[in-house]
């Protein structure tokens, strides 16, 4: 920014001082990854719509404004979604289209 930096600093020191606020914010606010995330595939649970291997719950995006009201036990499970799709297909099997909305003959 517009802050004055003493003229007797080296270019390296000048750059370090100018980048310090950005690096500090980045260091303390950027999401940190667990070491296991990079070692094992089942730790990639931060990706939206992936399925937890033990609970079968689907990872869903949440609104930051409503995070205090978020209940992780209300997110759908893979089994629940499969059941709902099967029920939908059974209810609409004579409608002329499948669950994806694609018409078939």
N, C-alpha and C positions, 0 to 999 in steps of 0.2 A: 503494500500500500503506500501511503503517503508519509509514513514515519521516517524520520531522518536517521540515517545510519552514519556513524563516524567514518571519515574519509580514509583513515589509516587501516581499515580492515582489508584483508585479502578478499578476492572475489569469492573464494570458497566460503569464508566466514560470512560474507554478505548474503550469499544464497541461503546458507543454513539459517541465518536469522530471519530472512524473509519467508522461508518455508516453515519455520517453527510453528506458527499458529495452525496451519493446515495439517501438518504432521501430528500435532497434539490432538486435534479433533478426530482425525482418522484413527489414531491409536486407541482412543478411549470410546469411540462410538461405533466404529465399524464392526459388524458381526464377526465373532471369532469362531473358527472351526475347531471342533474337537479333533485331536490327532487321529482318532479312529475313522473319521470321515474319509480321510484320504487312504486308509488301509483296507476298509471293508465296505462292500457295496450296501449292506443293510443299514449302515449309518447315514445314508443319504436321505434322511427323513425330512429335510427342509424343503425339498422340491414339492411344489403343489401337485396334488392328486396321486402321489405315490402311496403305496399301501404298507402299513407297518407289518412286519413279518410275523409277529406274535399275536397282536390283537386284531389284525385285519382291518383296522380303522384307516380311513382315507385321510391323508393330509389335505386340509382345506385352507385357502387363504382367509385371513380374518381382517376386519377393518380395525385400524389402530384406535379409532375413536371409541370402539366398543370392546376393547380387549378386556376390560374389567368384567364384562358380562359373558365372556366366552366360556363355555363349558365343554371341555374336550370329550366328555362322555356322550355328548349329543351328536357328534359327527358320525356320518354313516360308516358302516362296515362294508367290506366287499361282499360278504354274504347277504347283507340287507339289500344292497343295490342289485345284486343278481336276482334276488327274490322279487323285488319290485319290477324289474324288467320282465321277468317271466310272467308275473301277474298282468302287467300291461299287455304283453303279447297275447296272453290268453283272452283277455277282455276285448281285444281289438283284432283278433285273428281273421275276422270276416270283413274288415274295413277296407281291404284292398291295398294296404300298405303295411310294412313291417315297423318295428319299434323305432327305427332310425328316421322314419318319415318317407322312406323311398318306396314308391309304388312298385308292386309286382303283379304279374299275371297269373 
